[in-house]
Amino acid sequence: MDDMLESYKNLLIQKRYSLNTQKVYCNYFNDFSSYFCESDLAQLSPEQINNYLLYLIQTKNISLSQQNQRINAIKFYYEQVLGREKEIFNLHRPRKEHKLPSVLSEEEIILIFRKEYLFERQDQEKYSTRIVQNIFKKALFKSGIKKNATVHTLRHSFATHLLERGTDLRYAQELLGHSSSKTTEIYTHITKKGLDKIVSPLDNLTNLEKL
């Protein structure tokens, strides 16, 4: 078992997965292998694996996000470690939730940024994710904002404010690093500003006729 987990982790490292992803995948794969400790993982059927996921949903109440991460961790073992064909493992993924991200107004952003804040530690090392989250949480509390916001909310807010200020969707896509414009388009459902500034081409034609 230890050798299998070591091979699993080493391949994650070789494929340059992030440290956070390595940790998550290894933990979930360890749960998976422990659950089937008396079985040969290589011989498990998709039905057995799907029943395992069902067990987690019913007894552990795992979230949609965690369910997908566990599926990815399991598929990594079969498809990457064992080199199986992707089509063999028809694991049931949850339907995506279509929730619009929380967004802060520009005024709220100003309130949050009124604290002293630093971008690097005294030893010139970067802050850990946990420290950054804690700093943001304290700033949110001091600002008196009651919204359920996280550090990632700043990214959502930035994108929304770009569109509110008239930035072309294609430019916003490039700034945000989205590979598809469909990802950026979600922010058009959040912002309503600027609709009153849209000028109809018919209005321009009318003005030209008056010249």
Solvent accessible surface area in square Angstrom, and as a share of the most:
residue,aa,sasa,rsa
1,M,112,0.50
2,D,114,0.59
3,D,116,0.60
4,M,47,0.21
5,L,43,0.21
6,E,95,0.43
7,S,56,0.36
8,Y,0,0.00
9,K,93,0.39
10,N,57,0.29
11,L,37,0.18
12,L,0,0.00
13,I,81,0.41
14,Q,128,0.57
15,K,95,0.40
16,R,211,0.77
17,Y,73,0.28
18,S,66,0.42
19,L,148,0.73
20,N,103,0.53
21,T,36,0.21
22,Q,18,0.08
23,K,136,0.58
24,V,31,0.18
25,Y,25,0.10
26,C,29,0.18
27,N,77,0.39
28,Y,38,0.14
29,F,0,0.00
30,N,63,0.32
31,D,60,0.31
32,F,0,0.00
33,S,0,0.00
34,S,60,0.39
35,Y,102,0.39
36,F,21,0.09
37,C,85,0.51
38,E,170,0.76
39,S,55,0.35
40,D,83,0.43
41,L,10,0.05
42,A,28,0.22
43,Q,136,0.61
44,L,11,0.06
45,S,43,0.28
46,P,42,0.26
47,E,123,0.55
48,Q,75,0.33
49,I,0,0.00
50,N,23,0.12
51,N,81,0.41
52,Y,4,0.02
53,L,5,0.02
54,L,87,0.43
55,Y,79,0.30
56,L,9,0.05
57,I,65,0.33
58,Q,129,0.57
59,T,82,0.48
60,K,123,0.52
61,N,130,0.66
62,I,21,0.11
63,S,62,0.40
64,L,68,0.34
65,S,72,0.47
66,Q,47,0.21
67,Q,17,0.07
68,N,40,0.21
69,Q,66,0.29
70,R,23,0.08
71,I,0,0.00
72,N,52,0.27
73,A,0,0.00
74,I,2,0.01
75,K,39,0.17
76,F,8,0.04
77,Y,10,0.04
78,Y,1,0.00
79,E,23,0.10
80,Q,68,0.30
81,V,42,0.24
82,L,68,0.34
83,G,57,0.54
84,R,78,0.28
85,E,115,0.51
86,K,131,0.56
87,E,143,0.64
88,I,89,0.45
89,F,10,0.04
90,N,105,0.54
91,L,16,0.08
92,H,117,0.52
93,R,111,0.41
94,P,25,0.16
95,R,222,0.81
96,K,166,0.70
97,E,105,0.47
98,H,175,0.78
99,K,148,0.63
100,L,99,0.49
101,P,27,0.17
102,S,48,0.31
103,V,25,0.15
104,L,1,0.00
105,S,43,0.28
106,E,54,0.24
107,E,120,0.54
108,E,33,0.15
109,I,29,0.14
110,I,93,0.47
111,L,77,0.38
112,I,4,0.02
113,F,97,0.40
114,R,183,0.67
115,K,48,0.20
116,E,174,0.78
117,Y,96,0.36
118,L,122,0.61
119,F,171,0.71
120,E,93,0.42
121,R,86,0.31
122,Q,186,0.83
123,D,86,0.45
124,Q,142,0.63
125,E,100,0.45
126,K,173,0.73
127,Y,44,0.17
128,S,54,0.35
129,T,98,0.57
130,R,164,0.60
131,I,65,0.33
132,V,57,0.33
133,Q,86,0.38
134,N,69,0.35
135,I,59,0.30
136,F,16,0.07
137,K,145,0.61
138,K,133,0.56
139,A,2,0.02
140,L,20,0.10
141,F,170,0.71
142,K,157,0.67
143,S,24,0.16
144,G,44,0.43
145,I,19,0.10
146,K,190,0.81
147,K,84,0.36
148,N,139,0.71
149,A,12,0.09
150,T,77,0.45
151,V,50,0.29
152,H,103,0.46
153,T,6,0.03
154,L,46,0.23
155,R,88,0.32
156,H,36,0.16
157,S,1,0.00
158,F,105,0.44
159,A,0,0.00
160,T,2,0.01
161,H,25,0.11
162,L,28,0.14
163,L,27,0.14
164,E,42,0.19
165,R,180,0.66
166,G,66,0.63
167,T,38,0.22
168,D,53,0.27
169,L,48,0.24
170,R,169,0.62
171,Y,136,0.52
172,A,0,0.00
173,Q,37,0.16
174,E,138,0.62
175,L,114,0.57
176,L,10,0.05
177,G,64,0.62
178,H,30,0.13
179,S,117,0.75
180,S,46,0.30
181,S,41,0.26
182,K,159,0.68
183,T,70,0.41
184,T,0,0.00
185,E,67,0.30
186,I,59,0.30
187,Y,8,0.03
188,T,61,0.36
189,H,117,0.52
190,I,44,0.22
191,T,18,0.10
192,K,139,0.59
193,K,140,0.59
194,G,26,0.25
195,L,113,0.56
196,D,128,0.67
197,K,161,0.68
198,I,126,0.64
199,V,92,0.53
200,S,42,0.27
201,P,101,0.64
202,L,128,0.64
203,D,75,0.39
204,N,75,0.38
205,L,101,0.50
206,T,66,0.39
207,N,82,0.42
208,L,112,0.56
209,E,148,0.66
210,K,157,0.67
211,L,173,0.86
